[in-house]
Amino acid sequence: MDSLRLQYGQVVLVDDGGFFPEEGDSLYRDKAWFLMDGMVLLGTDAVGMTEKELKYGRGWLLAQLKRSRLPMICANVWDKQSKKTLVPPYLIAKKGNVSVGIFALTSDKVDLGPARDSLTIEDPVAAATRVVPEMRKKGATVVVLLSELGKTESEDLVTSVDGVDVVIAGRNVPVLQKGRMIKNTIACYGGEQGQNMGRTIVTLDAARKMQTGENDVFVLGPEVGEKPEVLQLVKSFNDAFNDKSRKLEKEKAAVASTQTGPGKEKTSPDHFVGSEICQRCHVDEYKQWLSTDHARAWQTLVDQKKESTAECVTCHVVGYKQAGGFQTADDAPKLGNVQCENCHGMGTQHEAMPAQAQKVTEATCRTCHNATSSPVFDFAIYQPHILHHPPANMPPLPPNPAKEMMKAGH
């Protein structure tokens, strides 16, 4: 963002919204307010609102907006009692000699969670039809839509409603390196989870109307330079969040043990046994596994203080939060790392397995090696490295950008 502001004089920074954590635990409110503060630190001009930002209730959201002064907007979520939009429907940002009108729309097909009784969602097309002329009347030279309607509905809307120059398409949209023109609107498809940044360049004619528009999306990988003070801020928060998670985890475990009583713990008849049990019969396979990164998966989290971050832990242990599987960090000695049972199934069901060895398919690997955690994953290249009898002279695996980012503190 610093680089773009140095290169171009008239820049607005926007975010579609939908950035609150997926997890429902109240602990994750910390991540929500931290992301809000981060957007303010970046100098974000406008942020859209979706049902995700209402997951902790409207009161909590409004209090955090007042505290952080984050400019959140949405033109089609209305308060039933006041007959006003919950947050401002739009804003007009003055950049040099250009006035940029920015409005946001969310889907009318979603559940508003705890706020469903007090709020209502207007049809997006009706809201856009009303808001665009209003912004133009107030002097907006360029109109930008932050659309959380999905790819198809975003495109349909700007086709049917005149006057939108730029649409930032969100909600399960693909990442397209190059944007496309939809009638008279340049569209940006930046994907999800803030892993990409879209740069949209709009040129105006003498009458201050959009003449041309172009969009490029950039992956925010390790090759993008870090700002040290911001990186330290993020790492400090993550470390504190992990410590808090670990403490709460231990408290929950202590409460659970007092409820069941000594010697009365309920155990599932089927459970994960851990590789130490497997190796009693599969010595050679166990030794080969010890040579792989899977055998060190838990330690990578410990080294980065991520061992209590649920979205990371799930793919670094055996049977996360399943009956008879990994529950807390206390289970790490037995069920930490990616072990035999991650690929071959639960150990206590061994006798029910076919006599012929179960083939590990690409689908098995893809549960964890997804576009986020392993963007360069290619089954044909990776699979030989986990074979218990690997071929000789295998080339090394390609660098994983996600792994490098985690080492850098993300």
Disulfide bonds with the S-S distance in Angstrom:
Cys315-Cys368 2.09
